[in-house]
């Protein structure tokens, strides 16, 4: 009996030791991989600093430090494609404001950063001294920017948000001040809300900063400042500022109040602009996003659609996943001419297709045709379900982004125009 106990103890000890060493090895490899990714992607970061409500000074405390290192488009094949194009053409919310995955910073805030000596330099940032990269000014449709340009009026009144932007040219830092909100809707039974703002610089959605929660008010005053460090002015041209106002709930999921998307390429940062923006209610049916490219060669009348990848697709299966594939119809008016489709990707909401389809379309017909792109969920039993779709066309596309993509393809023949699109439910 004693011998068996000793043997069992030895076996358990060996198993525990093996598990410990395996976990240590996994953490070590993961740390090295993360460090290597940081070295490759750069050291952009965001810092949140508060303003005292009375004096307007900043407290000497950093509430968050984020590494914003997600590349705009990371597919290797797309990188090579964009390089060719550019050469050929002129987690858990914390009331204190820190986000999950943020590493604490031991440094202190350096007081109010209001550079004055470099304002003139900033005004000339697009001039001869600091020329903008051609891929920014001339091929801006490769970025997410066009997907978020929306001049339509909000479908309902959910309040407004007041914020300002400034750029520190010397330190390549974007300075965002979230000042106040006004006329927010009541989300609690008391007839008030507990609003806070979540800040993101798209396309990076993993790292976010948040303001403090203002209790029981529909007209909150935050007066908080965020510093996005390590962002050259050219890099900001492909970023979209996303401000999302939430109502905090202690015992349930926070309610979304409204959001604002501001493509920074539309902002003259040398003027230190201040904005009152009407919040828009978030889309109820978010189907995901699709990255596509269009290219037309008039010499041989070939229209090429490349389906690169999709992300954040809507889950259609009970396991919280989907089995997506893409079906494409070439149309002339309402008449369907030719159909193509990709392979099925099992159990994923972020498939990488990397599939290209070519169609013969005469030059005189290119403005009359369209491409109906449907992202489907494959089912072994029953009918395949539609996840979302877009219509790429020169006149009656499914949105401004889709119409602009088609027009860019026509005005820039033989060039590959890459763009993200938000899928529509129908």
C-alpha positions in Angstrom: 0.0 0.0 0.0 2.8 2.4 0.9 4.7 1.5 -2.2 1.7 2.2 -4.4 1.2 5.6 -2.7 4.8 6.5 -3.3 4.6 5.5 -7.0 1.4 7.6 -7.4 3.0 10.6 -5.7 6.0 10.4 -8.0 3.8 10.1 -11.1 1.7 13.1 -10.0 4.8 15.1 -9.2 6.3 14.4 -12.6 3.0 15.3 -14.3 2.8 18.6 -12.5 6.4 19.4 -13.3 5.9 18.6 -17.0 2.8 20.8 -17.0 4.7 23.6 -15.4 7.6 23.5 -17.8 5.1 23.3 -20.8 3.3 26.4 -19.6 6.6 28.2 -19.0 7.8 27.3 -22.5 4.5 28.4 -24.0 4.6 31.8 -22.3 8.3 32.2 -23.3 7.5 31.5 -27.0 4.5 33.8 -26.9 6.5 36.6 -25.3 9.2 36.3 -27.9 6.7 36.3 -30.8 4.9 39.4 -29.4 8.3 41.1 -29.0 9.2 40.3 -32.6 5.8 41.6 -33.8 6.4 44.8 -31.9 9.8 45.2 -33.4 8.4 44.7 -36.9 5.3 46.9 -36.6 6.6 49.9 -34.7 6.0 51.6 -31.4 2.9 53.7 -31.8 1.0 54.1 -28.5 -1.8 55.9 -26.9 -1.9 57.6 -23.5 -4.9 58.9 -21.6 -4.5 61.9 -19.3 -7.2 63.5 -17.3 -8.1 67.2 -16.9 -9.1 68.5 -13.5 -12.6 69.9 -13.9 -11.9 73.1 -12.1 -8.3 74.2 -13.0 -8.0 72.6 -16.4 -4.6 71.1 -15.5 -3.6 67.6 -16.2 -3.0 65.2 -13.3 0.4 63.6 -13.3 -1.0 60.1 -13.8 -1.1 57.9 -16.8 -4.2 55.7 -17.0 -3.3 53.6 -20.0 -0.4 52.8 -22.4 -1.3 51.0 -25.5 0.8 49.6 -28.4 -1.2 50.3 -31.5 0.6 48.1 -33.9 -2.0 46.4 -36.0 -1.1 46.9 -39.7 -3.7 48.4 -42.0 -3.6 45.4 -44.4 -1.5 42.5 -43.3 -2.0 39.9 -46.1 1.3 39.1 -47.7 0.0 38.8 -51.2 -1.8 42.1 -50.8 1.4 43.7 -49.7 3.2 42.7 -52.8 0.2 43.8 -54.8 0.1 47.3 -53.2 3.8 47.7 -53.7 3.4 47.1 -57.4 0.5 49.6 -57.5 2.4 52.3 -55.7 5.3 52.1 -58.0 3.2 52.2 -61.1 1.0 55.2 -60.1 1.7 59.1 -59.4 -11.7 43.5 -23.5 -12.9 44.2 -20.3 -14.0 47.7 -19.6 -12.6 49.5 -16.6 -14.3 52.5 -15.1 -10.9 54.0 -14.5 -10.3 54.2 -18.2 -7.6 51.6 -18.8 -8.4 48.8 -21.2 -7.6 45.1 -21.1 -4.1 44.2 -22.5 -2.7 47.7 -21.6 0.6 47.7 -19.8 1.0 50.2 -17.0 3.5 53.0 -17.5 5.7 54.2 -14.7 6.4 57.5 -16.3 4.5 60.7 -15.4 2.5 63.1 -17.6 4.5 66.0 -18.9 1.9 68.8 -18.4 -0.1 70.5 -21.2 1.5 69.9 -24.6 0.6 72.9 -26.7 3.4 73.2 -29.3 3.6 76.6 -30.9 7.0 76.8 -32.6 6.1 74.0 -35.0 2.7 75.2 -36.1 4.0 76.7 -39.3 5.9 73.5 -40.0 2.7 71.5 -39.5 0.8 73.8 -42.0 3.5 72.9 -44.5 3.4 69.2 -43.8 1.9 68.5 -47.3 4.3 70.9 -48.9 7.8 70.6 -50.2 9.5 70.0 -46.9 7.3 67.1 -45.9 5.7 65.7 -49.1 2.9 63.3 -48.6 3.5 59.8 -49.9 1.8 59.0 -53.2 0.0 56.0 -51.8 -1.7 58.4 -49.3 -2.7 61.2 -51.6 -3.4 59.4 -54.9 -4.3 55.8 -53.9 -6.2 56.6 -50.7 -8.9 54.1 -51.7 -6.7 51.2 -50.6 -7.4 52.2 -46.9 -10.5 51.9 -44.7 -11.1 55.6 -45.0 -13.7 55.6 -47.8 -15.8 52.9 -46.0 -16.4 55.4 -43.1 -17.1 58.5 -45.1 -20.8 59.1 -44.4 -22.5 62.5 -44.8 -26.0 61.2 -44.2 -28.2 62.5 -41.3 -28.7 60.3 -38.3 -31.9 58.2 -38.4 -32.8 59.3 -34.8 -31.5 61.9 -32.3 -29.2 60.3 -29.8 -27.3 63.4 -28.8 -24.1 65.1 -29.7 -20.4 65.0 -28.7 -17.9 67.8 -28.4 -14.2 67.1 -29.0 -11.1 68.7 -30.4 -8.0 67.5 -32.3 -4.4 68.8 -32.3 -1.2 67.5 -33.8 2.2 67.8 -32.2 4.6 67.8 -35.2 7.8 67.6 -33.1 6.7 64.5 -31.2 4.5 63.0 -34.0 1.6 62.9 -31.6 -2.1 63.2 -32.2 -3.8 64.9 -29.3 -7.6 64.2 -28.8 -9.6 66.1 -26.2 -13.0 64.8 -25.4 -14.9 67.7 -23.9 -18.5 67.0 -23.3 -21.8 65.4 -24.5 -25.2 66.9 -24.9 -28.8 65.7 -25.0 -28.0 62.0 -24.7 -30.9 59.6 -24.4 -31.9 58.1 -21.1 -31.0 54.5 -20.8 -31.8 53.9 -17.1 -35.1 53.7 -15.2 -34.1 56.9 -13.3 -34.5 58.8 -16.6 -30.7 59.4 -16.9 -27.6 57.6 -18.1 -24.1 56.8 -16.9 -22.2 57.7 -20.1 -18.5 57.1 -21.0 -16.7 57.3 -24.4 -14.6 54.5 -25.9 -11.9 55.7 -28.2 -10.4 53.7 -31.1 -8.1 54.6 -34.0 -9.4 52.3 -36.7 -8.4 49.9 -38.2 -7.0 48.8 -34.8 -9.9 47.5 -32.8 -7.9 45.5 -30.2 -6.6 48.5 -28.3 -9.0 51.0 -26.9 -9.1 53.8 -24.4 -12.0 55.0 -22.4 -13.0 58.1 -20.5 -14.3 58.0 -17.0 -18.0 57.3 -16.3 -20.2 60.3 -15.5 -23.0 59.2 -13.2 -26.7 60.1 -13.7 -26.4 62.7 -16.4 -27.6 63.3 -20.0 -25.1 66.2 -20.5 -21.7 64.8 -19.3 -18.5 66.9 -19.1 -15.5 64.6 -19.4 -12.6 67.1 -20.2 -10.1 64.3 -20.8 -7.1 64.2 -23.2 -5.7 61.3 -25.1 -2.2 61.2 -26.7 -1.6 58.9 -29.7 2.1 58.9 -29.9 4.3 57.7 -32.8 1.9 58.6 -35.6 3.5 60.5 -38.5 1.1 62.8 -40.3 1.1 60.5 -43.4 0.2 57.5 -41.3 -2.8 59.4 -39.8 -4.2 59.9 -43.3 -5.2 56.3 -43.3 -6.7 56.2 -39.8 -10.4 56.7 -38.8 -11.2 58.2 -35.3 -14.0 56.2 -33.8 -15.8 57.6 -30.7 -18.5 55.3 -29.2 -20.6 56.5 -26.3 -21.9 53.9 -24.0 -24.2 53.8 -20.9 -22.5 51.9 -18.1 -24.5 49.1 -16.4 -23.0 47.3 -13.4 -25.0 44.1 -13.7 -25.6 43.8 -17.4 -24.0 44.6 -20.7 -23.3 48.3 -21.4 -25.9 49.9 -23.7 -24.7 51.6 -26.8 -25.9 55.2 -27.1 -24.3 56.3 -30.4 -21.0 56.6 -32.3 -19.0 58.9 -34.6 -16.6 58.0 -37.3 -14.2 60.7 -38.5 -11.6 59.9 -41.3 -8.6 61.9 -40.3 -7.8 62.6 -44.0 -10.7 65.0 -43.9 -9.3 67.1 -41.0 -6.8 70.0 -41.3 -4.9 69.3 -38.1 -2.9 72.5 -38.4 -6.0 74.5 -37.5 -6.5 72.7 -34.1 -10.1 72.0 -35.1 -13.0 71.6 -32.6 -16.1 69.6 -33.5 -19.7 69.2 -32.4 -20.7 65.9 -34.0 -24.2 64.3 -34.0 -24.0 60.8 -32.7 -25.4 58.1 -34.9 -27.1 55.0 -33.5 -25.0 51.9 -34.2 -26.1 49.6 -36.9 -28.3 46.8 -35.5 -27.4 44.3 -38.2 -23.6 44.2 -38.5 -22.7 41.6 -41.1 -18.9 42.1 -41.2 -16.5 43.6 -43.7 -15.0 42.4 -47.0 -11.7 43.4 -48.5 -11.8 43.4 -52.3 -9.8 44.8 -55.3 -10.9 45.8 -58.8 -8.8 46.2 -61.9 -9.9 46.8 -65.5 -7.7 46.4 -68.6 -9.2 48.2 -71.6 -6.8 46.6 -74.0 -8.2 43.1 -73.6 -11.5 44.1 -72.0 -10.8 42.1 -68.8 -12.5 43.0 -65.5 -10.8 41.4 -62.5 -12.3 41.1 -59.0 -10.1 39.8 -56.2 -11.6 38.7 -53.0 -8.9 39.1 -50.4 -10.4 38.5 -47.0 -13.3 39.2 -44.7 -13.5 39.9 -41.0 -16.0 40.1 -38.2 -18.6 38.1 -40.2 -21.9 37.5 -38.6 -22.2 34.0 -36.9 -24.8 31.8 -38.5 -24.1 28.4 -36.7 -24.9 27.4 -33.2 -21.2 27.0 -32.4 -20.8 30.8 -32.9 -19.1 30.5 -36.2 -19.9 30.3 -39.9 -18.8 28.4 -42.9 -18.3 31.3 -45.3 -17.8 31.4 -49.0 -18.4 34.1 -51.6 -20.7 34.0 -54.6 -20.2 36.6 -57.4 -22.7 37.5 -60.2 -21.8 39.6 -63.2 -24.9 41.6 -64.1 -26.0 43.9 -66.9 -28.9 45.9 -65.5 -31.1 43.3 -63.7 -30.0 40.4 -65.9 -27.4 38.0 -64.4 -24.8 36.9 -66.9 -22.1 34.9 -65.2 -21.5 33.3 -61.7 -18.4 32.5 -59.8 -17.7 31.3 -56.3 -14.9 30.7 -53.9 -14.2 27.6 -51.8 -15.9 27.1 -48.4 -13.9 28.0 -45.3 -15.0 26.0 -42.3 -15.7 27.4 -38.8 -14.4 31.0 -39.1 -15.6 34.5 -39.0 -12.3 35.9 -40.5 -11.6 33.9 -43.7 -8.8 34.7 -46.1 -10.0 34.0 -49.6 -7.2 35.3 -51.9 -9.3 34.4 -54.9 -9.5 36.3 -58.2 -12.2 36.2 -60.9 -11.9 37.6 -64.4 -14.8 38.6 -66.6 -14.8 39.8 -70.3 -16.5 43.2 -70.4 -16.2 45.5 -73.4 -15.1 49.1 -72.6 -18.4 50.6 -73.8 -20.3 48.3 -71.4 -18.1 48.8 -68.3 -20.3 51.6 -66.9 -23.5 49.6 -67.4 -22.5 46.3 -65.6 -22.2 45.5 -61.9 -20.9 42.8 -59.6 -23.2 41.3 -57.0 -21.0 40.0 -54.3 -22.7 37.7 -51.7 -21.0 36.3 -48.7 -22.8 33.0 -47.8 -22.8 30.5 -45.0 -22.6 26.9 -46.2 -24.9 24.4 -44.6 -24.8 20.6 -45.1 -28.4 20.3 -44.2 -30.8 23.0 -45.5 -30.4 26.1 -47.6 -27.2 28.2 -47.5 -27.8 31.5 -45.7 -26.8 35.0 -46.7 -24.4 36.6 -44.3 -24.1 39.9 -46.2 -23.7 41.4 -49.6 -22.4 44.4 -51.6 -23.2 45.6 -55.1 -20.2 47.1 -56.9 -21.4 49.4 -59.7 -20.7 52.7 -61.2 -24.3 54.2 -60.9 -26.4 52.3 -58.4 -24.0 50.6 -56.0 -25.1 49.4 -52.6 -23.5 52.4 -51.0 -21.2 55.4 -51.6 -18.1 53.3 -50.9 -19.1 50.7 -53.5 -19.9 53.3 -56.2 -16.6 55.2 -55.5 -14.6 51.9 -55.8 -16.1 51.3 -59.2 -15.4 54.8 -60.4 -11.8 54.7 -59.2 -11.3 51.5 -61.2 -12.6 53.2 -64.4 -10.6 56.4 -63.9 -7.4 54.4 -63.1 -7.3 51.6 -65.7 -4.7 48.8 -65.4 -4.3 49.7 -61.7 -5.4 47.5 -58.8 -7.8 49.5 -56.5 -8.1 47.8 -53.1 -10.9 48.8 -50.6 -12.8 47.6 -47.6 -16.6 47.4 -47.7 -19.2 46.9 -45.0 -21.5 44.1 -45.9 -25.3 44.8 -46.0 -27.9 42.4 -44.7 -30.0 42.6 -47.9 
